[in-house]
Amino acid sequence: MQLTNYITNDFKPLSPNDTLDMAVVLFDNFSMDFLPIVEGDKLVGCLPFDFNLGIEEKRLVGEYLNTGELFYVRKQDNLLDVLRIFGINDSNTVFVVNNNNQYLGYVTQYDVMSSLSNTPFFNELGGVVVIKKSLKEYSVSEISQIVESENAKILGVLITDFIGDEVVLTVKINRMRLGTIEASLKRFGYVVLESYHENKNIDDLQDRYNSLMSYLNV
């Protein structure tokens, strides 16, 4: 899942010497929450979609740099790094630079999510169990051993939340019926918060994912 496979560079980025009305045109043509501001070949700022509220469009983009934002990923980062930046900045777009901060293009949230949807965690048939345990006591290797002791395999594990000193994990398993696995997890001190292992529950989970993808594609 190398980031370079998802970089798009289909328009000329804004320059500090451009007028803000040029940004309006780009926002009208591209469904982006932010636009890149590039000076020379270096990324120097990110212009948000709502920049023009109360601002004269003939002013220069460079005037915004003192109060603007700047976030990016480097081309060697992975897709999980990109997801984190999406969330932190509430953006559907993240800009990509090299080690010299030269602008290379951008990555969209939809492209990243589409790529991740093709991983076994999302597209392989199986059950899902959401569990929690103390940060000091949980172990992915222990969870794997518990699952494998029931003649099943883990397709993926995600840390989905922290609650005080406890960690919440979503575990995808290559089995639809998880009753004995849930019982084993409980014996080892894991609290089972949710599970999706009947056909209806799996369909509901797929529906939620499909709805998310449709929303990102708007």
C-alpha positions in Angstrom: 0.0 0.0 0.0 2.6 2.5 -1.1 1.4 6.1 -1.1 2.9 7.0 -4.4 0.3 4.8 -6.2 -2.5 7.1 -5.1 -1.0 10.6 -5.7 -3.0 12.8 -8.1 -1.6 15.9 -9.7 -4.3 17.1 -12.1 -4.3 20.9 -11.6 -1.8 23.7 -11.1 -1.7 24.5 -7.3 -2.2 28.0 -6.1 0.6 30.5 -5.8 0.9 33.2 -3.1 0.7 35.7 -6.0 -2.6 34.3 -7.3 -5.9 36.1 -6.5 -8.5 34.5 -4.3 -11.0 34.3 -7.2 -8.7 31.7 -8.8 -9.2 29.6 -5.6 -13.0 30.0 -6.1 -12.7 28.5 -9.6 -10.7 25.5 -8.3 -13.1 24.9 -5.4 -15.9 25.0 -7.9 -14.2 22.4 -10.1 -12.7 20.0 -7.5 -14.5 18.6 -4.4 -11.8 19.5 -2.0 -11.8 20.8 1.6 -8.4 22.5 1.1 -6.3 23.7 -1.8 -2.5 23.6 -1.9 -0.5 26.8 -1.9 2.9 26.4 -3.5 5.7 28.9 -3.7 8.3 27.8 -6.3 8.0 24.1 -5.8 7.5 24.1 -2.0 4.2 23.5 -0.3 3.7 26.6 2.0 0.1 26.5 3.0 -3.4 24.9 2.7 -6.3 27.1 1.8 -9.6 25.9 3.4 -12.9 25.8 1.4 -14.6 28.5 3.6 -11.7 31.0 3.2 -13.8 33.4 1.2 -16.4 34.2 3.8 -16.2 38.0 4.1 -12.9 38.2 2.0 -12.6 40.2 -1.2 -11.8 37.8 -4.0 -9.3 40.1 -5.6 -6.9 39.9 -2.7 -3.9 37.7 -3.0 -3.6 34.1 -1.8 -0.3 35.0 -0.1 -2.2 37.4 2.3 -3.8 34.3 3.8 -0.6 32.5 4.6 -0.1 34.2 8.0 -3.4 32.8 9.3 -3.6 29.7 7.1 -3.0 26.0 7.9 -0.3 23.7 6.7 -0.5 19.9 6.8 0.8 17.1 4.6 2.3 13.7 4.4 5.6 12.6 2.8 5.6 10.2 -0.1 7.2 7.4 1.9 4.3 7.4 4.5 1.7 4.7 4.4 -2.0 4.8 4.0 -2.6 4.6 7.8 -0.5 7.8 8.2 -2.7 9.5 5.7 -5.9 8.4 7.4 -4.6 10.0 10.7 -4.0 13.3 8.9 -7.5 13.2 7.3 -9.0 12.8 10.7 -6.9 15.4 12.5 -7.5 18.1 9.9 -11.1 17.1 9.0 -10.2 17.1 5.4 -11.1 14.9 2.4 -7.7 15.7 0.8 -4.1 15.5 2.0 -1.1 16.9 0.1 2.0 15.0 -0.5 5.6 16.3 -0.4 9.1 14.8 -0.7 11.8 15.1 1.9 12.6 18.7 0.6 9.0 19.7 1.0 8.5 19.9 -2.7 4.8 19.5 -3.6 4.1 16.3 -5.5 0.3 16.2 -5.6 -2.6 15.1 -3.3 -4.4 12.0 -2.1 -8.1 11.8 -1.6 -9.9 10.2 1.3 -12.1 8.2 -1.2 -9.1 6.7 -2.9 -7.5 5.6 0.4 -10.7 4.1 1.7 -11.3 2.3 -1.6 -7.8 0.8 -1.4 -8.3 -0.3 2.2 -11.6 -1.9 1.3 -9.8 -4.4 -0.9 -7.8 -5.7 2.1 -8.8 -9.0 3.8 -10.0 -7.1 6.8 -12.9 -5.7 4.8 -13.6 -8.0 1.9 -13.0 -11.5 3.3 -16.1 -13.3 4.7 -15.9 -13.7 8.4 -17.0 -12.5 11.8 -16.2 -9.4 13.8 -15.8 -9.0 17.5 -15.2 -5.8 19.4 -13.3 -6.3 22.7 -11.6 -4.3 25.4 -9.0 -4.8 28.1 -6.5 -2.9 30.1 -3.7 -1.3 28.1 -1.2 -3.0 30.4 -2.7 -6.5 30.0 -3.9 -6.8 26.4 -1.7 -8.6 23.9 -2.3 -9.1 20.1 -0.3 -12.3 20.2 -2.5 -13.6 23.1 -5.7 -12.7 21.1 -4.2 -14.6 18.1 -3.5 -17.6 20.3 -7.0 -17.6 21.7 -8.5 -17.4 18.2 -6.2 -20.1 16.8 -7.0 -22.4 19.7 -10.5 -22.5 18.4 -9.3 -23.5 14.9 -9.8 -20.0 13.4 -7.5 -17.3 12.0 -7.4 -13.5 12.5 -7.8 -11.5 9.3 -7.0 -8.2 11.0 -7.0 -6.2 14.2 -7.7 -2.5 14.6 -7.3 -0.4 17.8 -10.5 1.6 17.5 -10.7 3.5 20.8 -9.1 4.2 24.2 -11.4 4.3 27.2 -9.4 5.5 30.3 -6.7 2.9 30.8 -8.4 0.4 28.5 -8.0 -0.3 24.8 -10.8 -1.2 22.4 -9.9 -3.6 19.6 -12.0 -4.7 16.6 -10.9 -8.2 15.5 -11.9 -9.7 12.1 -11.9 -13.5 12.2 -12.4 -16.0 9.3 -15.4 -17.6 10.9 -19.0 -16.6 11.0 -19.9 -18.2 14.3 -17.9 -16.8 17.1 -19.6 -18.2 20.2 -16.7 -20.4 21.4 -14.2 -17.7 20.6 -16.1 -15.1 22.6 -16.3 -17.4 25.5 -12.5 -18.0 25.3 -11.8 -14.3 25.2 -13.9 -13.7 28.3 -12.0 -16.4 30.1 -8.8 -14.5 29.5 -10.3 -11.3 30.8 -11.4 -9.6 27.6 -14.7 -7.8 27.7 -16.8 -8.5 24.5 -18.5 -5.2 23.6 -20.1 -6.2 20.3 -20.0 -9.0 17.8 -21.1 -9.5 14.2 -21.4 -13.1 13.3 -24.8 -13.9 12.0 -25.7 -13.2 8.4 -27.9 -10.2 9.2 -25.3 -8.6 11.4 -22.6 -9.0 8.7 -25.0 -7.5 6.1 -25.6 -4.6 8.4 -21.9 -4.0 8.8 -21.5 -4.2 5.0 -24.3 -1.7 4.6 -22.6 0.7 6.9 -19.4 0.4 4.9 -21.2 0.9 1.6 -23.0 4.0 3.0 -19.6 5.4 4.1 -18.1 4.9 0.6 -21.2 6.5 -1.0 -20.8 9.5 1.3 -17.1 9.9 0.4 -17.9 9.7 -3.3 -20.3 12.6 -3.1 
